[in-house]
Amino acid sequence: MRARILYDPIRLPDGGRIHLFKLDRGALKSDWEAYEIARKMRLRLSGAERLSGAERPSDIVIMEGDPSDNPRLFGPRDSVARIRSMLSAIADHPWAPAMLDD
């Protein structure tokens, strides 16, 4: 899969974090690709979180489409629900480019 991937670390009121990765609408050929992206990003981020002393790994949510356009969300149910409830605020967030090693 070759797609532009953007990243936004979402800080939660309880001090936790959700790593949110956004792809253009139609970038995924199947739902399985979203979970494969999450797996690769989790491997990449797990070392950094261990160094920062995180007690539990942050969840990863993959978003296909723009926040203002009813995007498809993939990830743990609770984190997907939290992201869905914040979509209007997330639409104004700055996004950073992310790289995915094939």
C-alpha positions as CSV (number, residue, x, y, z in Angstrom):
1,M,0.0,0.0,0.0
2,R,1.3,3.4,-1.0
3,A,-0.7,6.2,0.6
4,R,0.0,9.4,2.4
5,I,-0.2,8.8,6.1
6,L,-0.6,11.7,8.6
7,Y,-0.1,11.5,12.4
8,D,-1.8,13.3,15.3
9,P,-1.0,12.2,18.9
10,I,-4.2,12.8,20.9
11,R,-3.7,13.6,24.5
12,L,-6.6,12.5,26.7
13,P,-7.9,14.2,29.9
14,D,-6.8,11.2,32.0
15,G,-3.2,11.6,30.8
16,G,-3.4,8.8,28.3
17,R,-2.7,9.1,24.6
18,I,-4.1,7.7,21.4
19,H,-1.9,7.6,18.3
20,L,-4.1,8.6,15.5
21,F,-3.0,7.9,11.9
22,K,-5.0,9.4,9.0
23,L,-5.2,8.1,5.4
24,D,-7.0,9.6,2.4
25,R,-10.5,8.2,1.8
26,G,-10.2,5.1,-0.4
27,A,-6.6,4.4,0.5
28,L,-7.4,1.0,2.0
29,K,-8.2,-1.8,-0.3
30,S,-9.5,-3.9,2.7
31,D,-10.1,-3.4,6.4
32,W,-7.2,-5.8,7.0
33,E,-4.8,-3.1,5.7
34,A,-5.8,-0.8,8.6
35,Y,-4.9,-3.4,11.2
36,E,-1.6,-4.2,9.4
37,I,-0.7,-0.5,9.5
38,A,-1.6,-0.4,13.2
39,R,0.6,-3.4,13.8
40,K,3.6,-1.9,12.1
41,M,3.2,1.5,13.8
42,R,2.8,-0.3,17.2
43,L,6.1,-2.0,16.7
44,R,7.7,1.3,15.8
45,L,6.2,3.2,18.7
46,S,6.6,0.5,21.4
47,G,10.4,1.2,21.8
48,A,9.8,5.0,22.2
49,E,7.1,4.4,24.8
50,R,9.3,2.1,26.8
51,L,12.0,4.8,26.9
52,S,9.5,7.4,28.1
53,G,8.3,5.2,30.9
54,A,4.8,4.7,29.8
55,E,2.9,2.2,32.1
56,R,0.8,0.8,29.3
57,P,1.1,1.2,25.6
58,S,-1.1,3.8,23.9
59,D,-3.8,2.7,21.6
60,I,-3.5,3.2,17.9
61,V,-6.5,4.3,15.7
62,I,-6.4,4.4,11.9
63,M,-8.7,6.9,10.3
64,E,-9.6,6.7,6.6
65,G,-11.0,10.0,5.4
66,D,-11.2,13.5,6.8
67,P,-12.5,14.1,10.4
68,S,-15.3,16.3,8.9
69,D,-16.5,13.7,6.5
70,N,-17.6,10.7,8.6
71,P,-14.3,8.8,8.4
72,R,-13.9,5.1,8.8
73,L,-12.1,4.3,12.1
74,F,-10.2,1.2,13.0
75,G,-8.8,0.2,16.4
76,P,-9.8,-0.7,20.0
77,R,-13.5,0.0,20.5
78,D,-13.1,2.4,23.4
79,S,-10.4,4.4,21.5
80,V,-12.5,4.5,18.3
81,A,-15.5,5.8,20.4
82,R,-13.3,8.5,22.0
83,I,-11.9,9.6,18.6
84,R,-15.4,9.7,17.0
85,S,-16.6,11.9,19.9
86,M,-13.8,14.4,19.2
87,L,-13.9,14.5,15.4
88,S,-15.0,18.2,15.1
89,A,-12.1,19.2,17.3
90,I,-9.6,17.0,15.6
91,A,-10.5,18.5,12.2
92,D,-8.6,21.7,13.3
93,H,-5.5,19.8,14.6
94,P,-2.2,20.1,12.8
95,W,-1.1,16.8,11.2
96,A,2.5,15.6,10.8
97,P,3.6,13.3,8.0
98,A,4.3,9.7,9.0
99,M,6.3,7.0,7.3
100,L,5.4,3.4,7.0
101,D,8.1,0.9,6.1
102,D,6.9,-1.7,3.7
